[in-house]
C-alpha cells in the first residue's frame, strides 16, 4: 500500500476508533465459537521491529493453519542483505517461534516484503527475492513454488468428505506498474484505473494456473489476495485499478461448477468485512485483517459502500472455523485482546 503521512504506527491502540458492529445480524459479540474440524487464522502487515505479542493472542485460537497475507516484514530496498536480515529478525522473534510450534504458517508477500512500496513486476531482483522469501518461510525443497516464477500456490483439505480449496495469489511478481492519480486525503497517492489490454495483475502463466485450480471440484474455496479485491471506493492499491483483470477474476470465480467462495485480504492496516451481491449468485464476502502491530486510523475512516459494520482500527487478525458436519464456515475478526468484534457465517 502507499506510504501515507497520516499513517501512525502506534505501540498499542487502547480503544476502537469507530463503533464496532457485529456483522450478519447475530445480535451479540461472542468471545469464542464452538470447536470446528479445521481452524485457520490470518493477518498481515507486521513490522519486525515492533510489538509482536499479537502472536500470543492468535495462538489462543488453536488454529492448524495461519495465512500470512503479505507485508510479513518491512524492508523497502533492493539490498538483499537487508531483506535477509529483516527475515532473520522475524524468525528469531520468540513470540513468532512459539506460535509456529503449534500452527503451520503459509505466507505470501505484498510490496514491503517483496520489494519496496508499490513494487510490482518491474522489481529487478524479484527472482532472488523469491528464494529469500521461500527460504524465510521454510518452503520445502521439492515445492512447486521453488520451480516456478512467482509464489502463488494452492492447497486442498478433505474434512470428512468436505473439500476445502485454498488458493493463494501472487499479485506482485507479474503485476504491471501502477498509473497514479491525484492526491486525495488521507492517501499520499492514488491509483488510476488502467484498462489497457496489455496490463496485468497475475500474468499469463498464473492466470492459466488459476483457471486450472477453479476447474477442480471443491465445496468451499478460500481466495487469498494480499491486495484488496471488492472495493470500488478505495483509492489505494487494489484489483479495481485494473478493471479488465478484476472482471476476469470474477468470470473465473463464477465459472467454478462447485463450491462457494470467500476472499481473504490484507494491506489496509485495519480490519473490515466487505460484501457484494453483484459478482456471484450468492453474497461474496471479503475479509480484511491487517495491522498486526501497525494501525492506520485515518484510512480506517475512509468510507466504503461495500463495508458491513464498522472497521477495527486496532491490531487485528481473523479466524475461519470450518465445520464439515453442518457444512458451514464461521468467520470472525478480532482486536488486539483477542475479542471477537465482527463475525458472520457462510454455508457451503
C-alpha angles and dihedrals in degrees: 000000000000118000106244130193091225094057109107122197105208131187091227135349110221100197140020109261096216128038109273118228129189111242125229097027103271088143103226142055111249126205094209139355128224121285116278138202090250133009126200125188125192144180143141146206107064121170108213091215096051138078109306100180092111086082088069091051093048089050089066088069088067093217123179093213135030118200108210098199104193145305089059087165135007113237111134102189149100089230105107093194089061090050092051092048091052092051090046089056091050092051092046092054109115096215092051093045091052091048092054092055090077105019130055116228122219109187138190127181133241126188105293096051095035098048127311137314110322092356117166139157094326093065098122101211096046094121091056090044091055091062093043092051095046091046090051091057095041095244108188116259092239095050118128087230087069093056103041133066109255128023101254114139144165136211133190125212122197107204109183090315097322111115116215118188121198113198116189115194128204106220095173113052097063102020120128118239117272126258105224125218135194123304111267119180129276088025122080086210138000132218120234123215114268112203097170113134091225094055117099145179101193104022125229098283095049091046090055090049091049091052089053091050092051089052091063119094116255139155095210128021122197111197115200119200122165087208121066115260115186107041120108093178103051111097099196129084107323145142089250090069086071100049095177092052094047091048088053091050090052091048091052092049091049090050092065106114094203138031139026128267133232122181125216120193141166137182101096102091092231135060130250146149121236126189136186133182094192102079109050135019087261133042111289113213129202120196118201119196112172137150112053089177103356131073131194103198097176091050092051089061095053106112125247124185092209095054118117112207121338133312127263107232095188137083101295151173139184135235131206118193115190119201112190094187094060091029091230140127120212113202129192141173120216138198128226094284092053095251114147108243106165127026147160143158137242121200116207 
